[in-house]
Amino acid sequence: MKTQLSKPSRSKASYTDEYKREALELWRASGRSAAKVATELGIRPPLLYRWARTERAPAKHLATRTEAPPHRRGVGGGKQAPARRERQTVGAA
């Protein structure tokens, strides 16, 4: 007869924004790898990378919206793709 043991439920750790900022500052100021800093903090290295990416994402998104020319943002209803195909077929003939 098999005895089935239930796994203990793990609750997902949550960190405050202040803790995340301080962890990222420590990592950047120390010049050490994410693995070493994460080990000291008791977290996994991918978490530091994710926090850094999340921190950069809003600033990157705003820069793209304000600085990108209209044709790079997809304005124009996709009229460029048929024109490219047209040139390819004309040049092939």
N, C-alpha and C positions, 0 to 999 in steps of 0.2 A: 504494500500500500504506500503510495506517494503522499508525502506531506507537502502541501503547497504553502510557501511562505510569501507573504505580501511584502513588496518593497516599501521601505519608508518613503512617504511623500516628501519631495523636496520643494521647498518654497523658493521662488525666484528672488534672488537678492536685488534690492533696489538701492541706488546710490543718488545722493542729492547732486544738484547741479554744481554746488560749491565744491563737493568732493571731487567730482569729475574734473573741474577746472584746476584744482590743486594738484591732482594726479598728473594731468597733462603738463602743467607748469614744471613739476618735479622732473618729469621725463625729459622735457625739452631743455631745461637748465642743466641737468646733470651730464648730458652728453653720453649717457649709457644707453644700452639697448632696451627696447620695450620689454624683453623677457626679464632682464635683471630688475628693472623698476617694478614690473608687475609682480614678480616673486616677492619683493620686499613689501608690497602692498597687500599681498594675499589674493590677487586676482589673476586672471589669465591674460596673456599678451594681446590676443585679438580684441579684448575689450578696450584696451587703450587705443588701438587702431580705429575701432568703431567710434569711440568718443571723439577722436581727432577728426575723422571724416564727417561726423555729424556737426561738429563745430564749424568746419569749413563750408559745409553745404549751403547754408543760408547766404553767406557772403558771396560765394561763387554764383549762386542763382541770381542774386541782385545784379552783379557785375555783368552777367550774360544778358540780362534783360535790358539794361540801360546802354550797353556799349555795342551790342551786336547790330549790324546793319539789317534793314528789313528783309532783304533777300535771304539772309542767313537764318532768320527766325521762321521761315516757312510761309511768309506772306506772299500772296500771288496765286494761290489756288493750284499749285503744282504745274504751272505752265511750262516750266523749264524742262521737265523730263521728256515730254513729247518732242520738243525742239531738238533735244540731244539725239533722240532716236531718228528724227528726220534727217539730221546731218549725217548720221552714221549710214543710213540707207542711201543717201545721195552720193556720199564719198565712195561707197562700195560699188556703185554701178559703173 
